[in-house]
Amino acid sequence: QVQLVESGGGSVQSGGSLSLVCRTSGASDFYAIGWFRQAPGKERESVSCFSGRDAKIYYSDSVKGRFTISRDDAGNAVILQMTDLRPEDTATYYCGADLRSNAYYYIGCPQAGQYDYKGQGTQVTVSS
C-alpha cells in the first residue's frame, strides 16, 4: 500500500523559507511524484513534480525560481525547499504520486494535483 506522509509546514513571514518533506513507503517506481497545494477558495495547483515519463522536473510558473524539489539518496523522501515565501503561497501543501505501473498519459505534473495517491497535507502560512 502506497503511503505518503508530509511534514515541515509552519508559519513564516514574507521572504522567509521552509522545507517540506514527503516520506514515501509501499512503492518506489513513480510515473510522477511531487507537491500540490490548495488554498481556501482557490483551485488546487500542482506546484512541482518529478516526472518519471521524461525524467524531468517541473515547476509551476508561480513558484519557479523560488522553490526547489529534490529526493533523498535512498529515494524514500521528496523534499520541497521553499524560499522567498509570499502571502499568496499560504495553502495546505500535499504530496502526491502516481505509479508507473498504471496507465497515464499526461506530461509533467498532473493537472490540478490530481494524483491517485495523496498525503494528509501540511499547512504553510506566510504573513506579510
C-alpha positions in Angstrom: 0.0 0.0 0.0 1.4 3.4 -1.0 1.7 5.9 1.8 2.8 9.5 1.7 3.4 11.4 4.9 4.2 15.1 4.8 6.0 17.2 7.4 7.6 20.5 7.8 4.9 23.1 7.4 4.6 26.1 9.6 4.2 29.8 9.8 6.8 32.3 8.4 6.9 35.9 7.5 7.1 37.1 3.9 10.5 36.5 2.5 11.2 33.5 4.8 11.9 29.9 3.9 10.5 26.5 4.8 11.3 22.9 3.8 8.6 20.3 3.4 9.4 16.6 3.4 7.2 13.8 2.0 8.2 10.3 3.2 7.1 7.5 0.9 6.5 3.8 1.5 4.9 1.0 -0.3 6.3 1.9 -3.8 9.3 3.5 -5.4 8.6 3.5 -9.1 6.5 6.5 -9.9 5.1 7.9 -13.1 5.1 11.2 -11.2 5.7 12.3 -7.7 5.5 15.8 -6.3 3.7 18.5 -4.5 0.5 20.4 -5.0 -1.3 22.9 -2.8 -4.8 24.2 -2.1 -5.7 27.5 -0.5 -9.2 28.3 0.8 -11.5 29.4 -2.1 -8.8 28.6 -4.7 -8.3 25.8 -7.2 -5.8 23.1 -6.4 -2.5 23.8 -8.0 0.3 21.5 -9.0 3.5 23.1 -7.6 6.3 20.8 -8.6 7.0 17.2 -9.5 9.4 14.7 -10.8 8.2 13.1 -14.0 9.1 9.5 -14.4 7.9 9.7 -18.0 10.6 12.0 -19.2 12.9 12.2 -16.2 12.4 15.9 -15.8 11.5 18.3 -13.0 8.6 20.6 -13.4 7.6 23.8 -11.6 4.5 25.9 -11.8 5.2 29.5 -13.0 4.1 30.8 -9.6 7.0 29.1 -7.8 9.7 28.8 -10.4 13.0 30.2 -9.1 11.8 30.2 -5.5 11.0 26.5 -4.8 13.3 23.5 -5.4 12.2 19.9 -5.4 14.6 17.1 -4.6 14.8 13.5 -3.5 16.9 11.9 -0.9 19.6 9.3 -1.9 17.5 6.4 -0.8 14.6 7.6 -2.8 12.3 7.4 0.2 11.6 11.1 0.5 10.7 14.1 -1.7 11.7 17.5 -0.4 10.3 20.8 -1.3 12.6 23.7 -0.3 10.7 27.0 -0.4 12.4 30.4 -0.3 11.2 33.9 -0.7 7.8 32.9 0.5 4.9 35.2 -0.2 1.5 35.5 1.4 0.0 34.0 -1.8 1.9 30.8 -1.0 -0.3 30.3 2.0 -2.0 26.9 1.5 -2.2 23.3 2.6 0.6 21.5 0.8 0.1 17.9 -0.2 2.4 15.2 -1.5 1.0 13.2 -4.4 2.1 10.3 -6.5 1.1 8.2 -9.5 2.6 4.7 -10.0 4.4 3.8 -13.2 2.6 0.5 -13.3 -0.7 2.3 -14.0 -1.7 3.9 -17.3 -1.2 7.6 -17.5 -0.8 9.9 -20.5 -0.1 13.3 -19.1 3.2 15.0 -19.4 4.7 16.9 -16.5 2.7 17.2 -13.3 -1.0 16.1 -13.2 -3.3 18.9 -13.7 -4.6 20.5 -10.5 -2.7 17.9 -8.5 -4.9 15.1 -9.5 -2.7 12.3 -8.2 -4.1 8.9 -7.4 -2.2 8.8 -4.1 -2.0 11.8 -1.7 -0.8 12.5 1.8 -2.7 14.2 4.5 -1.3 17.6 3.9 0.7 20.2 5.9 -0.2 23.8 6.4 2.0 26.6 5.2 1.1 30.1 6.4 3.0 33.2 5.2 2.3 36.5 6.8 3.1 39.9 5.3 
